[in-house]
Amino acid sequence: MKKFITIISVLVLGMGAANAQTLWVNGGYQLDNFKSKILGFNASDASNGLFVGAEYEYGFGNFFSVAPGANLGFTFAEKTFVCDMSIPVLARAAYSINNQVKPFVNLGPEFNIGLAHNESGESWYGGYGLSRFGFNLAIGGGVVVNEKVRLMINYSFGLSNIYKDSEASIKKDYLRVGIGYSF
C-alpha cells in the first residue's frame, strides 16, 4: 500500500510540475483484429471501422510528455457490430524539427472495455464467454504540424485473453490511423 501511495504522490506532483498541457480531440480509421488460438490452431478475423477520442497531454520539458485519454471505437463486418472504449496512458517523446513540424513516438498500456459486440442479432458478451475487459500494449507515432494538427498511427497489441476458456484464447489488437486537433 505504501508503494501505491508513493507512486500516486509522485504522479500528482509530477502533473503539477508539468509545463505544458494540451487537450487533443482525435478521430479516424480503426481496424479490430481478433486473434484466436484453439487446440494449436491459429486464426484471425479483422473488422474495419472508425474511432473518436480525446486525450490530455502533460508536457515535462521540451521532449517528454504523458498522455492519458479515451477512445470510442465502432467497427463493422458483414453482420457484426463492435463498440468498445479504450483508455490509453501513453508516454510520448517528441522532437521539434522547426517551429512547424514535431515528430513523436509513444508507448504505454491501454485498458479496453467492450461496450457492445453483436453478431447476427446475438450478443457475444456473456453468451459466448467473451470478457468485456482487456489489456493491451500500445505503440505508435506521428507528427504534429503547427502545434494544432497531428497525424498519427498506433498499434495496440492484445496481451490479455478475453475468452473465458482454458483450452482456447482470443486476443484483440487494434490499429488506429487518425488526425487530431489541439485546443
C-alpha positions in Angstrom: 0.0 0.0 0.0 2.9 2.4 0.7 4.3 1.8 -2.7 0.9 2.6 -4.3 0.6 5.8 -2.3 4.2 6.8 -3.2 3.5 6.2 -6.9 0.3 8.2 -6.9 2.0 11.1 -5.0 4.9 11.2 -7.5 2.4 11.3 -10.4 0.3 14.0 -8.8 3.3 16.1 -8.0 4.7 15.5 -11.5 1.4 16.7 -13.1 1.7 19.9 -11.1 5.3 20.4 -12.4 4.1 19.8 -16.0 5.0 22.9 -18.0 2.6 22.4 -20.9 -0.9 20.8 -21.1 -2.8 20.2 -24.3 -6.2 18.8 -25.0 -6.4 16.8 -28.2 -9.5 15.6 -30.0 -8.8 12.7 -32.3 -10.7 10.6 -34.9 -10.0 8.3 -37.8 -9.8 4.7 -39.1 -9.8 1.7 -36.7 -9.1 -1.9 -37.5 -10.0 -4.5 -34.9 -8.2 -7.8 -35.2 -9.4 -10.8 -33.1 -6.6 -13.4 -32.9 -7.7 -16.8 -31.7 -5.8 -20.0 -30.7 -7.7 -23.2 -30.3 -6.1 -26.6 -29.8 -2.9 -25.4 -31.5 -4.7 -23.8 -34.5 -4.4 -20.0 -35.1 -7.0 -17.8 -36.8 -7.5 -14.1 -37.2 -10.6 -12.0 -38.0 -10.4 -8.3 -38.8 -13.1 -5.6 -38.9 -12.9 -2.0 -40.3 -14.4 1.0 -38.6 -14.0 4.4 -37.0 -12.8 5.9 -33.7 -13.2 9.2 -31.9 -11.5 10.2 -28.8 -9.7 12.7 -26.6 -6.5 12.9 -24.6 -4.9 15.4 -22.2 -1.2 15.7 -22.8 1.0 16.8 -19.9 4.4 18.0 -21.0 7.6 17.7 -19.0 10.4 19.8 -20.6 10.8 20.0 -24.3 10.9 16.3 -25.2 8.8 14.2 -22.9 5.0 14.0 -22.1 2.4 11.7 -20.7 -1.0 11.5 -22.4 -4.0 9.7 -20.7 -7.0 9.5 -22.9 -10.2 7.7 -24.0 -11.2 6.4 -27.5 -14.6 5.1 -28.5 -14.3 2.7 -31.4 -17.0 1.4 -33.8 -16.2 -1.5 -36.2 -18.4 -3.3 -38.7 -18.1 -6.6 -40.7 -20.9 -8.2 -42.6 -23.4 -9.0 -39.8 -21.1 -7.9 -36.9 -21.0 -4.7 -34.9 -18.4 -4.0 -32.2 -18.3 -0.9 -29.9 -15.6 -0.5 -27.3 -13.8 2.0 -25.2 -10.1 2.1 -24.9 -8.2 4.0 -22.2 -4.6 4.5 -23.2 -1.9 6.1 -20.9 0.9 6.9 -23.3 4.5 8.1 -22.6 5.4 10.3 -25.5 8.8 11.6 -26.8 8.9 14.3 -29.4 11.5 16.5 -31.0 10.7 19.8 -32.8 12.5 19.9 -36.1 11.4 23.5 -36.6 8.5 25.7 -35.3 6.0 23.9 -37.6 6.9 20.2 -37.5 7.3 17.9 -34.5 7.5 14.1 -34.9 6.7 11.9 -31.9 6.7 8.3 -30.7 4.6 6.9 -27.9 4.4 3.7 -25.8 2.1 2.7 -23.0 -0.6 0.5 -21.6 -4.1 0.5 -22.9 -7.2 -0.7 -21.0 -10.2 -1.9 -23.0 -13.9 -2.1 -22.1 -16.2 -3.9 -24.5 -19.5 -2.0 -24.7 -21.3 -4.0 -27.5 -20.5 -6.9 -29.7 -23.4 -8.1 -31.7 -23.3 -10.8 -34.4 -26.4 -11.7 -36.3 -28.6 -10.4 -33.5 -26.8 -12.2 -30.7 -24.6 -10.5 -28.1 -21.1 -12.1 -27.7 -20.5 -10.7 -24.2 -21.8 -13.1 -21.6 -23.4 -15.6 -24.0 -20.2 -16.6 -25.8 -17.8 -16.3 -22.9 -16.1 -13.2 -24.0 -14.8 -10.9 -21.3 -15.6 -7.2 -21.6 -12.2 -6.2 -20.2 -8.8 -6.4 -21.9 -5.3 -5.1 -21.5 -3.1 -4.1 -24.4 0.3 -2.5 -25.1 0.1 0.5 -27.5 3.0 1.7 -29.6 2.8 4.4 -32.3 3.9 7.7 -33.6 3.1 10.6 -35.8 3.8 14.2 -36.5 2.4 17.5 -35.1 2.0 20.3 -37.6 1.8 24.0 -36.4 1.1 22.8 -32.8 -2.6 22.4 -33.7 -2.9 19.4 -36.0 -1.4 16.0 -35.7 -1.3 12.9 -37.9 -0.9 9.6 -36.0 -0.7 5.9 -36.3 -0.9 3.5 -33.3 -0.9 -0.3 -33.0 -2.2 -1.9 -29.8 -1.1 -5.5 -29.1 -3.6 -7.6 -27.1 -1.9 -9.0 -24.0 -4.9 -10.5 -22.1 -7.1 -13.4 -23.1 -10.6 -12.1 -23.4 -12.1 -15.6 -23.8 -13.1 -17.5 -20.6 -11.9 -21.0 -21.6 -8.8 -22.9 -20.6 -8.4 -24.6 -24.0 -8.7 -21.5 -26.2 -7.6 -17.9 -26.2 -8.8 -14.8 -28.0 -6.8 -11.6 -28.0 -7.8 -8.3 -29.6 -5.4 -6.0 -31.4 -6.2 -2.5 -32.7 -4.7 -0.4 -35.5 -5.7 3.3 -35.5 -4.8 5.8 -38.1 -6.1 9.3 -37.4 -5.9 13.0 -37.3 -6.2 15.2 -34.2 -6.7 18.8 -33.3 -5.5 20.6 -30.1 -7.2 23.2 -28.0 
